[in-house]
Amino acid sequence: MSLIILDRDGVVNRDSDLFVKSPEEWVPIAGSLEAIARFKSAGFKVGIATNQSGIARGLFTLETLMAIHEKFRRLLAQQGASIDILAFCPHGPDEGCVCRKPQPGMYLRIAEDLGERLEGAPVVGDSLRDLQAAAVVGAQPMLVLTGKGQKTLREGRLPAGTAIYPDLASVADALLNQ
């Protein structure tokens, strides 16, 4: 296994029901950047797939999203790591695009751009739509209980075979200590 795909809000950084709308509001979850660094050190290609409908809703601009991602990359670089690809969907939930999760478009693009297979690849998310998109492409859905993860677990309907972890650091522990 050489590819791992992560959701952003609620997996890597703290989520907000009001959206993460500025670099100042983007705060990493304890241990998440270190987990990404561990994945990179172990030879994984790391992709981020994030729905960002706040753009379509007029809550922030594409330029603001780029500034948020620059902060993410800068803090990750301080851990001696980087991400290989960051895909985002700027569309609203009613636009019918193929990239917005639970559609698998971002996952397919990440795999194609990195020359990797999705079958069995770990996909880590905190919402049902992250896991549904993973299941559609034959990836391994992994739910973290950070962000909206507790609520997602309570609501049920998880795809068959979904693995459940407290946080991204625990996912790294499980995958890298096999």
C-alpha positions as CSV (number, residue, x, y, z in Angstrom):
1,M,0.0,0.0,0.0
2,S,1.5,3.3,-1.1
3,L,-1.4,5.8,-1.2
4,I,-3.4,7.2,1.6
5,I,-6.2,9.8,1.2
6,L,-7.2,12.0,4.0
7,D,-10.2,14.3,4.4
8,R,-9.1,17.7,5.7
9,D,-11.6,19.3,8.1
10,G,-12.1,17.1,11.2
11,V,-9.3,14.7,10.3
12,V,-6.2,17.0,9.9
13,N,-7.6,20.2,11.4
14,R,-10.4,21.2,13.8
15,D,-13.7,21.4,12.0
16,S,-16.4,24.0,12.4
17,D,-20.1,23.9,11.7
18,L,-19.6,27.5,10.6
19,F,-16.8,26.5,8.1
20,V,-13.1,27.1,8.4
21,K,-13.0,30.5,6.6
22,S,-9.5,31.9,7.3
23,P,-5.9,30.7,7.9
24,E,-6.4,31.8,11.6
25,E,-9.3,29.4,11.9
26,W,-7.3,26.5,10.5
27,V,-5.9,24.7,13.6
28,P,-4.3,21.3,13.3
29,I,-5.7,18.5,15.5
30,A,-3.0,17.3,18.0
31,G,-0.8,14.6,16.4
32,S,-2.2,15.0,12.8
33,L,0.7,16.7,11.2
34,E,3.1,14.3,12.9
35,A,1.0,11.4,11.6
36,I,1.3,12.7,8.0
37,A,5.0,13.0,8.5
38,R,5.1,9.4,9.6
39,F,3.2,8.3,6.6
40,K,5.6,10.1,4.3
41,S,8.6,8.7,6.1
42,A,7.1,5.2,5.6
43,G,6.9,5.8,1.8
44,F,3.2,6.6,1.5
45,K,2.0,9.1,-1.0
46,V,-0.5,11.4,0.8
47,G,-3.5,12.9,-0.9
48,I,-6.0,15.3,0.7
49,A,-9.6,15.4,-0.6
50,T,-11.8,18.1,0.8
51,N,-15.2,19.4,0.1
52,Q,-15.1,23.2,0.3
53,S,-18.6,24.4,-0.4
54,G,-17.9,27.6,1.5
55,I,-16.6,29.0,-1.8
56,A,-19.9,28.3,-3.5
57,R,-21.8,29.7,-0.5
58,G,-19.8,32.9,-0.6
59,L,-18.3,32.4,2.8
60,F,-14.7,32.7,1.6
61,T,-12.8,33.1,-1.7
62,L,-10.5,30.8,-3.6
63,E,-7.6,33.0,-2.6
64,T,-8.5,32.5,1.1
65,L,-8.6,28.8,0.6
66,M,-5.2,28.9,-1.0
67,A,-3.9,30.9,2.0
68,I,-5.4,28.2,4.3
69,H,-3.7,25.5,2.4
70,E,-0.4,27.4,2.4
71,K,-0.6,27.5,6.2
72,F,-1.2,23.8,6.2
73,R,1.8,23.1,4.0
74,R,4.0,25.5,6.0
75,L,3.2,23.8,9.3
76,L,3.6,20.4,7.7
77,A,7.0,21.4,6.4
78,Q,8.0,22.2,9.9
79,Q,7.5,18.5,10.6
80,G,9.8,17.7,7.7
81,A,6.9,16.5,5.5
82,S,4.6,17.5,2.6
83,I,1.5,16.2,0.9
84,D,1.6,14.9,-2.6
85,I,-1.7,16.3,-3.8
86,L,-4.5,18.4,-2.4
87,A,-7.8,18.1,-4.2
88,F,-10.8,20.2,-3.3
89,C,-14.4,20.6,-4.5
90,P,-15.6,24.2,-4.5
91,H,-19.1,23.3,-5.4
92,G,-22.3,23.5,-3.3
93,P,-24.2,20.4,-2.3
94,D,-26.9,20.9,-4.9
95,E,-24.7,21.5,-7.9
96,G,-24.5,17.9,-9.0
97,C,-20.7,17.8,-9.6
98,V,-18.8,14.5,-9.7
99,C,-16.0,15.8,-7.4
100,R,-18.1,16.5,-4.3
101,K,-18.0,13.6,-1.8
102,P,-19.9,11.2,-1.6
103,Q,-19.1,11.2,-5.3
104,P,-15.6,9.6,-5.9
105,G,-14.3,12.2,-8.4
106,M,-11.6,13.6,-6.1
107,Y,-10.3,10.2,-5.1
108,L,-10.2,9.1,-8.8
109,R,-8.3,12.2,-9.7
110,I,-5.8,11.8,-6.9
111,A,-5.1,8.2,-7.9
112,E,-4.7,9.1,-11.5
113,D,-2.5,12.1,-10.9
114,L,-0.2,10.0,-8.6
115,G,-0.3,6.9,-10.7
116,E,-1.7,4.8,-7.9
117,R,-4.5,2.3,-7.4
118,L,-7.4,3.0,-5.1
119,E,-8.3,-0.6,-4.4
120,G,-7.6,-1.3,-0.7
121,A,-6.0,2.1,-0.2
122,P,-6.8,3.7,3.2
123,V,-9.2,6.6,3.0
124,V,-9.6,8.5,6.3
125,G,-12.6,10.7,7.0
126,D,-14.9,11.9,9.7
127,S,-18.1,11.9,7.8
128,L,-20.3,9.3,6.1
129,R,-19.7,10.9,2.7
130,D,-15.9,10.4,3.0
131,L,-16.5,6.7,3.7
132,Q,-19.1,6.3,1.0
133,A,-16.8,7.7,-1.7
134,A,-14.1,5.3,-0.5
135,A,-16.4,2.3,-0.6
136,V,-17.5,3.1,-4.2
137,V,-13.9,2.9,-5.5
138,G,-12.9,-0.2,-3.5
139,A,-10.7,1.7,-1.0
140,Q,-10.5,0.9,2.7
141,P,-12.8,3.3,4.6
142,M,-11.4,4.5,7.9
143,L,-13.5,6.6,10.3
144,V,-11.8,8.9,12.8
145,L,-13.7,10.1,15.8
146,T,-12.4,13.6,15.7
147,G,-14.4,16.3,13.9
148,K,-17.8,14.9,13.0
149,G,-16.6,11.3,13.6
150,Q,-18.5,10.7,16.8
151,K,-21.7,11.9,15.2
152,T,-21.1,9.8,12.1
153,L,-20.5,6.7,14.3
154,R,-23.7,7.3,16.3
155,E,-25.8,7.8,13.1
156,G,-24.5,4.4,11.7
157,R,-24.9,3.3,8.1
158,L,-21.1,2.9,7.8
159,P,-19.9,1.0,4.7
160,A,-19.1,-2.6,5.4
161,G,-15.5,-3.1,6.6
162,T,-15.1,0.5,7.9
163,A,-12.3,0.6,10.4
164,I,-12.7,3.0,13.4
165,Y,-9.9,5.0,15.1
166,P,-9.8,7.7,17.7
167,D,-7.8,10.1,15.5
168,L,-5.3,10.3,12.6
169,A,-2.3,9.5,14.9
170,S,-4.0,6.2,15.8
171,V,-4.5,5.4,12.1
172,A,-0.8,5.9,11.6
173,D,0.0,3.6,14.6
174,A,-2.2,0.9,13.1
175,L,-1.0,1.1,9.6
176,L,2.7,1.6,10.3
177,N,3.0,-1.0,13.1
178,Q,1.6,-3.9,11.1
